[in-house]
Amino acid sequence: MRKTFSLTATNHAPDRQVDNVKHQIKKYIGRERRKDLPPDVDFWDFDCKIGQDAKTAVPIHISEINKKISEIAAEKKENFYIEVLVKPGFKNKKKADQTE
């Protein structure tokens, strides 16, 4: 998902529009996590960026998305850019000889 969201809408109060944007992003992430995993992949991971536009977007962890959107809304910005890209995730395997 690469999208610019508007935090101002004529048919929604500003707080409800922020909630609507957060919900749309949450639905997208849930939809991607439900997709079948390839045989060698442990889980779906995400690369996330957020900013005023695509050029100024900074990488963030997926757990920080709602916090960053709330910060942008508190700054009274009219819109923001978010990028959430799915990638295969792999668990770190512990070696058996590291049991000291």
SVG drawing of the C-alpha trace seen along z (x, -y; Angstrom):
<svg xmlns="http://www.w3.org/2000/svg" viewBox="-21 -22 49 50">
<polyline fill="none" stroke="black" stroke-width="0.4" points="0.0,0.0 1.4,-3.3 -1.1,-6.0 -1.6,-9.6 -4.5,-10.0 -6.4,-13.1 -7.2,-14.0 -9.9,-16.5 -13.2,-15.4 -16.4,-17.3 -18.6,-14.4 -16.6,-13.4 -15.4,-15.2 -11.6,-15.4 -11.3,-12.9 -13.6,-10.4 -11.5,-10.8 -8.3,-10.0 -10.1,-6.8 -11.3,-6.0 -7.7,-6.2 -6.3,-4.0 -9.1,-1.5 -8.3,-1.3 -4.6,-0.7 -5.5,2.0 -7.8,3.7 -5.0,3.8 -2.5,5.3 -5.0,7.9 -5.8,8.8 -2.1,9.3 -1.4,11.3 -4.2,13.8 -2.6,14.6 -1.1,18.0 2.6,18.3 5.1,19.7 6.7,23.0 10.0,21.4 8.5,18.3 7.7,18.1 5.5,15.0 4.6,11.9 6.7,8.9 6.1,5.2 8.3,2.4 6.6,-0.9 7.3,-4.5 5.3,-7.6 5.8,-11.3 4.3,-14.4 5.1,-12.9 7.0,-9.9 10.3,-11.8 10.2,-12.8 8.8,-9.5 10.9,-8.0 11.0,-4.3 9.0,-3.2 8.1,0.0 4.6,1.3 3.6,0.9 4.2,-2.9 1.8,-3.6 -1.2,-4.7 1.1,-6.8 2.6,-8.6 -0.9,-9.2 -2.1,-10.7 1.0,-13.0 0.3,-14.1 -3.3,-14.8 -2.3,-16.8 0.0,-18.9 -3.2,-19.8 -1.7,-18.5 -4.2,-18.0 -2.7,-14.9 0.2,-12.4 1.8,-9.6 2.1,-6.1 3.8,-3.1 3.2,0.4 4.9,3.1 4.7,6.8 7.8,9.0 8.6,12.5 9.7,12.8 12.0,15.4 12.5,16.3 16.0,16.2 16.9,19.8 19.0,20.5 21.9,22.9 21.9,26.0 25.6,25.3 24.7,22.0 23.2,23.6 25.9,22.4"/>
</svg>
